[in-house]
Amino acid sequence: MQTWIYRSSRKPDLYIYLAECDDFSKVPANIIQSLGIISFAMELEISESSKLARENPETVLHNLSKHGFHLQLPPQTPVEQLMKQLAEKS
């Protein structure tokens, strides 16, 4: 699956993968706001056999197919902590 990856200006190592180039329409507004300035990082073809540095390709593909996006969190950031930060900003 062709994937477009963007980086967040607010948190190092926080990336959002999109199923469609520049299509943020399926990403909830509070997530978009929490990312700050979003800049294009790379375009990548991902398959189940792909080797990704920090993500399981099957999880990425599932999230892209189901939600249209996938968030790659910075290492050692619990999801609960990120969700709390998002809630505090909205």
trRosetta pair geometry for C-beta under 8 A, 3 or more apart (Angstrom, degrees):
i j d omega theta_ij theta_ji phi_ij phi_ji
1 19 7.1 -43 168 -134 125 82
1 45 7.2 156 73 -157 30 59
1 46 5.5 -28 61 66 83 83
1 47 7.2 142 8 -83 67 52
1 61 5.9 137 19 -124 139 94
1 64 6.2 148 127 103 152 149
1 65 7.7 -113 -99 -62 162 90
2 43 6.9 -7 -171 -177 92 100
2 44 7.8 152 -156 85 49 36
2 45 5.8 -32 -96 -100 58 69
3 17 5.1 -12 -176 -169 121 107
3 18 6.9 145 -163 68 67 45
3 19 6.9 -40 -112 -103 71 38
3 43 7.1 158 84 -160 49 54
3 44 5.1 -26 67 69 99 82
3 45 7.3 151 17 -103 83 18
3 46 5.0 17 -4 2 134 116
3 60 7.4 0 -108 157 160 121
3 64 6.5 -83 -105 -105 108 153
4 17 7.2 142 74 -160 43 55
4 18 4.7 -24 65 60 96 100
4 20 7.4 -32 17 111 124 21
4 21 4.8 119 -49 -106 153 61
4 22 7.1 -52 120 -29 164 49
4 40 7.1 -50 -179 -135 103 96
4 42 7.9 -171 -151 100 49 39
4 43 5.5 -23 -104 -106 68 75
4 44 8.0 158 -90 23 23 70
5 15 5.5 3 -173 179 100 126
5 16 7.4 162 -152 82 54 41
5 17 5.2 -22 -99 -102 78 71
5 18 7.7 -173 -78 17 31 73
5 40 7.8 97 83 -162 51 57
5 41 4.7 -57 108 65 93 111
5 42 5.1 2 53 59 112 74
5 43 7.4 -175 16 -86 80 25
5 44 6.1 22 -13 8 120 115
6 15 6.6 152 77 -159 42 73
6 16 5.2 -16 61 60 97 89
6 18 7.0 34 -3 -11 109 111
6 35 8.0 43 116 178 114 146
6 38 4.7 29 157 178 134 100
6 39 6.3 160 -160 78 84 28
6 40 5.6 -50 -105 -100 81 39
6 41 5.9 162 -120 0 21 92
7 14 7.2 107 -160 79 64 59
7 15 5.5 -40 -98 -102 59 80
7 38 7.3 160 76 -153 38 56
7 39 5.6 -21 57 62 88 84
7 41 4.7 95 -26 -62 97 121
8 11 5.2 16 94 45 130 78
8 14 4.1 -22 31 89 132 108
8 15 7.0 -140 -6 -83 85 31
8 16 7.2 86 -52 -14 95 96
8 34 7.9 -22 -141 119 140 70
8 35 4.1 -118 -117 -158 105 79
8 36 5.7 95 -176 42 83 96
8 37 7.8 123 -165 71 46 48
8 38 6.4 -26 -101 -101 53 69
9 35 7.4 84 26 151 69 66
9 36 4.0 -109 63 111 94 126
9 37 3.9 36 -10 52 143 89
9 38 7.4 -110 -11 -63 89 30
9 39 7.0 81 -59 -7 93 104
10 14 7.2 -28 74 52 81 142
10 34 6.9 -119 59 162 157 56
10 35 6.3 -176 20 -178 115 26
10 36 3.7 149 -38 -16 98 130
11 14 3.8 53 85 -6 111 132
11 74 5.6 -113 158 -34 115 129
11 77 7.9 32 -176 -73 144 164
12 74 6.4 76 88 -108 63 126
13 54 7.9 76 -170 -17 108 170
13 72 7.6 -100 164 123 69 100
13 73 7.9 31 124 142 93 35
13 74 4.0 97 88 -115 110 79
13 75 6.4 -41 145 -1 156 77
14 35 7.0 -156 121 -125 122 79
14 71 7.4 -16 -167 -170 85 94
14 72 6.9 167 -153 88 37 69
14 73 6.3 -5 -114 -135 81 38
14 74 5.4 -46 -59 -40 79 88
15 41 6.5 -51 -128 12 117 155
15 71 7.5 154 84 -159 50 48
15 72 4.2 5 57 51 95 115
16 27 6.8 24 -168 -110 145 146
16 31 7.7 117 -101 152 136 117
16 35 6.6 -39 -22 -105 130 147
16 38 7.0 -33 36 -137 125 125
16 69 5.8 -11 -177 -170 100 116
16 70 7.2 155 -159 78 53 45
16 71 5.7 -24 -104 -102 73 64
16 72 7.5 -154 -74 19 27 76
17 60 6.0 15 61 -158 165 107
17 63 7.7 94 70 93 115 117
17 64 6.3 -64 118 -79 112 109
17 69 6.4 149 79 -162 58 58
17 70 4.2 -5 52 55 112 97
17 71 7.8 -147 18 -67 78 19
17 72 6.8 75 -23 -23 101 103
18 21 7.0 130 98 -96 125 19
18 22 7.4 162 96 -11 164 13
18 23 5.9 153 179 59 131 76
18 24 7.0 -74 -102 -80 136 58
18 27 7.9 -65 -99 -44 99 120
18 64 7.6 110 174 -128 20 97
18 68 7.0 0 -152 157 70 74
18 69 5.4 -20 -102 -104 61 83
19 23 7.4 -52 70 69 71 123
19 26 8.0 7 32 38 112 147
19 64 4.3 136 -76 -174 100 94
19 65 7.3 130 -101 -73 141 34
19 68 4.9 -100 23 -148 122 55
19 69 7.0 -107 -6 -65 85 44
20 23 3.6 13 89 21 113 139
20 68 7.0 -25 10 -161 98 99
21 43 7.6 -11 -98 -105 106 114
23 26 7.1 37 136 6 97 95
23 68 7.1 -86 112 177 112 119
24 27 4.8 -51 -169 29 75 121
24 32 6.0 88 170 -101 131 123
24 38 7.7 118 -85 69 143 168
24 69 7.7 46 -131 -77 56 140
25 68 7.7 -51 74 138 75 156
26 67 6.2 151 147 162 123 62
26 68 3.4 58 67 68 161 144
26 69 5.9 176 91 -11 104 103
27 31 5.3 -110 174 81 96 124
27 32 5.4 113 114 -58 117 95
27 68 7.4 -120 -49 97 66 105
27 69 5.0 34 -81 -7 95 165
28 31 4.8 89 68 6 85 104
28 32 7.2 -155 97 -6 44 87
29 32 5.5 -55 -148 36 36 113
29 33 6.2 35 156 -19 69 106
30 33 5.7 -51 -144 38 32 112
30 34 6.3 34 156 -22 63 108
30 86 5.2 89 147 179 114 103
30 87 7.8 31 -179 -82 148 38
30 89 7.0 137 -160 85 91 99
30 90 4.6 -30 -116 -75 119 131
31 34 5.7 -57 -148 35 31 111
31 35 6.7 36 154 -30 63 104
31 71 7.1 -115 -156 -75 130 133
31 86 6.7 -11 -86 -130 57 135
32 35 6.0 -57 -158 22 31 114
32 38 7.6 -61 -151 -33 74 138
33 89 6.4 -178 116 133 115 124
33 90 7.3 122 67 -87 144 80
34 85 6.9 105 -142 119 129 99
34 86 5.1 -53 -64 -108 152 82
34 89 5.7 136 -91 62 88 156
35 38 5.2 28 128 -74 132 99
45 50 7.7 -174 110 -87 64 132
46 50 4.8 -84 -147 6 64 162
46 52 7.3 12 -126 -63 114 121
46 57 5.5 -170 -177 -146 104 103
46 60 6.0 -69 162 105 159 132
46 61 6.2 -158 118 -70 115 92
46 64 7.9 132 67 -3 135 156
47 50 5.1 131 50 -31 61 94
47 57 6.8 21 91 165 33 143
47 61 7.7 35 -149 -75 24 140
48 57 5.7 156 -138 108 29 117
48 58 5.5 40 -132 -81 88 83
48 61 6.6 -59 -76 6 70 157
49 57 7.3 -57 41 72 13 157
50 57 4.4 139 60 -101 96 149
51 57 7.7 -69 -77 -36 16 125
52 55 4.4 -33 112 60 142 83
52 56 7.4 -137 52 -64 120 6
52 57 5.5 147 -7 -66 116 82
52 60 6.9 90 -22 -18 166 149
54 72 6.2 100 88 -165 120 116
54 75 6.8 -116 -133 -73 134 91
55 59 6.4 -128 -180 70 91 112
55 60 5.2 70 145 -53 134 117
55 70 7.5 86 -153 144 151 135
55 72 5.6 -81 -61 -109 125 108
56 59 4.2 73 76 7 103 111
56 60 6.9 -179 86 -11 53 84
57 60 5.4 -53 -145 38 37 114
57 61 6.1 36 158 -18 69 106
58 61 5.9 -54 -145 39 29 109
58 62 6.3 34 154 -22 63 107
59 62 5.7 -54 -147 35 30 113
59 63 6.3 25 157 -14 65 107
59 70 7.4 121 128 -142 79 133
60 63 6.0 -60 -149 39 28 106
60 64 6.2 27 155 -19 65 109
60 70 4.8 123 -140 138 67 178
61 64 5.7 -54 -143 38 30 112
61 65 6.2 27 159 -16 65 109
62 65 6.0 -62 -149 39 26 107
62 66 6.0 6 162 -4 66 116
63 66 6.1 -62 -132 48 27 100
63 67 5.3 -29 -174 34 68 115
63 69 6.8 -52 146 99 102 38
63 70 3.8 106 93 -92 135 94
64 67 7.2 -61 -102 59 12 74
64 68 6.7 28 -161 -139 48 14
64 69 6.9 51 -107 -84 58 8
64 70 5.6 -48 -54 -26 77 109
67 70 7.4 124 67 -68 118 58
73 77 4.8 -134 165 72 114 115
73 79 6.9 -126 -51 -87 162 66
73 82 6.0 -101 -123 -53 125 154
74 77 4.6 72 67 -12 86 130
77 81 5.9 -122 -173 75 73 123
77 82 5.7 71 149 -53 114 105
78 81 4.6 95 65 1 86 102
78 82 7.3 -159 95 -3 48 84
79 82 5.7 -57 -151 39 37 110
79 83 6.1 35 153 -19 70 107
80 83 5.8 -55 -146 38 30 109
80 84 6.4 33 153 -21 64 106
81 84 5.7 -53 -150 34 30 113
81 85 6.5 31 152 -18 63 105
82 85 5.7 -55 -151 36 33 112
82 86 6.4 34 151 -20 66 105
83 86 5.5 -51 -148 36 34 114
83 87 6.3 36 153 -21 65 105
84 87 5.7 -54 -147 36 31 112
84 88 6.4 31 154 -20 64 106
85 88 5.8 -54 -148 35 31 112
85 89 6.6 24 156 -16 64 109
86 89 6.0 -64 -151 37 30 107
86 90 6.6 21 157 -18 66 110
87 90 6.2 -61 -147 33 31 105
